[in-house]
Amino acid sequence: MSYTRALDICMRHNGILVSIPNELVNTYLRGETNRRFTPYAFTSYWLGTNDLAVLNQWIWQDGLVWGFVKWQEGHPLPDDLVHNCGAMWLENGLWFSADCAEEKPFVCTVGFLPTEPTHIDPKPIAEEVKPTEPVAPPPPENPPEVPADPPQIPPENPPSA
């Protein structure tokens, strides 16, 4: 599937082509895609990155800020008007710039989270939770009867007379 077709399919499912923020995600995706795509003789798959808008300015489709990179040596190809879409080699997990018209499998991130961390102020939540007083257990339904005068137990050694 071409890059633009893959992106279109992801977007129709409220998703986006996958972005890779760190080595952990890169390693995970390499393993999963290797397991799923290699049996079908694929050697690479589309990532959610390209420089289609501005040549040599690679962006992640979901807005992830560039930080972690895993480009194959010599990639992305500079000033290239054909190889403008990002892909990952299944064999080694390295990224490369590819012709967007090539046929490749792809991975969508559906229901993706924002790439900017969302700050949630814990104070309002903590204020809503009020400590409760400890509650004594309810008395038993049928309490045992206690005799008014308990029986007297004779001492073991009665006093001598």
Residue pairs with C-beta under 8 A, 6 or more apart in sequence:
1 9
1 46
1 103
1 104
1 105
1 106
2 100
2 101
2 102
2 103
3 17
3 46
3 50
3 85
3 98
3 100
3 101
3 102
3 104
4 100
6 17
6 46
6 104
6 106
7 16
7 17
7 46
7 48
7 61
9 106
9 108
10 16
10 17
10 48
10 106
10 108
10 109
10 110
13 108
13 110
14 110
14 111
15 108
15 109
15 110
15 111
15 112
16 48
16 61
16 62
16 108
16 109
16 112
17 46
17 47
17 48
17 49
17 61
17 106
17 107
17 108
17 109
18 29
18 47
18 48
18 106
18 107
18 108
18 109
19 47
19 48
19 49
19 60
19 61
19 62
19 64
19 109
19 115
20 26
20 29
20 47
20 68
20 70
20 88
20 95
21 64
21 67
21 68
21 115
22 68
23 68
23 70
26 68
26 70
26 88
26 93
27 93
29 88
29 93
29 107
30 88
30 90
30 92
30 93
33 45
33 88
33 90
33 105
33 107
34 90
34 91
37 45
37 90
37 105
38 90
40 105
42 90
42 104
42 105
43 89
43 90
43 91
44 87
44 88
44 89
44 90
44 96
44 98
44 104
45 87
45 88
45 90
45 104
45 105
45 106
45 107
46 85
46 86
46 87
46 104
46 105
46 106
46 107
47 86
47 87
47 88
47 95
48 60
48 61
48 62
48 86
48 109
49 58
49 59
49 60
49 61
49 85
49 86
49 95
50 58
50 59
50 61
50 84
50 85
50 86
50 100
51 57
51 58
51 59
51 76
51 84
51 97
52 84
52 85
52 100
53 59
55 79
55 81
55 84
56 76
56 78
56 79
58 66
58 76
58 86
59 66
60 66
60 115
62 109
62 112
62 115
63 114
63 115
63 116
64 115
65 115
69 95
70 88
70 93
70 94
70 95
71 94
71 95
71 96
72 89
72 94
72 95
72 96
75 94
75 95
75 96
75 97
76 83
76 86
76 95
76 96
76 97
77 83
77 97
80 97
82 99
83 96
83 97
83 98
83 99
84 97
84 100
85 97
85 98
85 99
85 100
86 95
86 96
86 97
86 98
87 95
87 96
87 97
87 98
87 102
87 104
88 94
88 95
88 96
89 95
89 96
98 104
